[in-house]
Structures are given as C-alpha cells and as structure tokens.
Amino acid sequence: MVNTCANPTCCKALRYLRDGVVYLFATRSHSNSADANHKEHFWLCGDCAEHWTLRPDASNHVQMVPKPRRKTPLPSTTEAHPTLPLAM
C-alpha cells in the first residue's frame, strides 16, 4: 500500500487520489521465489508530479526523473477554442 509520496525529499501523506499521480510498475522482488516479478504502486503528490515523473530503469528499479520543460506555453482557452461566427 502506498502511504507517502515517492519523492524521498517529500513527506506528504497520500490522502486523496485526485492529488497527484499513481503509477503501477512491474518490479523485481528481492526473494528467490519463482514469481520474482510483482506489481507495485507508487504515488507522486501533486506538487512533485508538476516537476517529476517516475519510470523504471534497466534493472527494473523505479527512478524519479525531471519532466521536460515546455518551450512554449500552452494557449489560453480563448486561443485554443476561438469563437467563430455562425453561418446562416
């Protein structure tokens, strides 16, 4: 069960799923059992999810990587959906 943000420098507790991003990864178990792969949930709080994302590395460990910065800002709502005159 996920209780806190996956960012080791953040101590925010998971209270609501709507705050942040939940990830599901197949990870390797430390046991020597035949079923060495299992699924594990990770959560980044909303503040951390704005700047970071999670991904598995080559050895199936989960790592936190910075999100790329946008070169251009997103258009405002009026620019994205301009009002067009109705044709009669």
N, C-alpha and C positions, 0 to 999 in steps of 0.2 A: 504494500500500500504506500502511495506517495503521501508524504506529510508536509514537506517543505520544498522550496524552490531548488532546482538542480544546480543553480549557481552557488558554488561553495562560499562566496563572499556575501550572499544574501541569506537572510534568516527568515524571510516571510513565510508564514504558515499557509497551507492550502485550506481555504475556507469555501470558496466558490469556484466552480469550473469555468465560469464566464470570465474570470480574471486570469488571463494568461493563456498558455498553450500546453496541451497534453500531448506527449509523444509516446509511441509504442515501438520498441525495438526488440529484435531477437538478439539476446546476449548469450554469452557462454557462461555456463555455471562453473564454479570452482570445484565441484565434486567430480569424481571419476566415473559417474554413472553413464549408462548407455545413452540416456537422454540429456546430453550435456548442453543442448541449446534450449533456452526458455525465453519467454516474452516478459519484458519488464516495462513498466510505465515510468515516465519522467515528466516533470512539470516545470515550466518556467513561468514565473509570475508575470503580470502584465508589464511592469517596469522593465524587467530583464528581457522579456520577449520583444520589446521595441528595438533592442540593440543586439541581441544574441539569438542564435538558433542552435539546435542540437543535431548531431549527426554521428553515425558510427564510423570508427576509423578502421584501418585494415585488419586489426586484430579483434574486431567486434567490441571494442570498448566505446562508450559514448563520450564524445568530446563536445565542448561548448565552443562555437566559432562565431566571430562577429558577423552580423548581417552586412552585406554591401550597402554603401550609401547611395542614394538616388542622385543622379547627376542633375536631373530636372525635377522640380516639384510637381506633384500631381495637380491636374487642373481643378479649378474650383467647380462646384456643382453647376453654376450657370454656364461655364465654359464647356463642361462635359456634355450638358444637355441644354443646348440653346433653345429658346422659344422660337418656333417657326410660325409664320402666318398661315392660317388655314385657307386653302383654296376652295372657292365656291363653284 
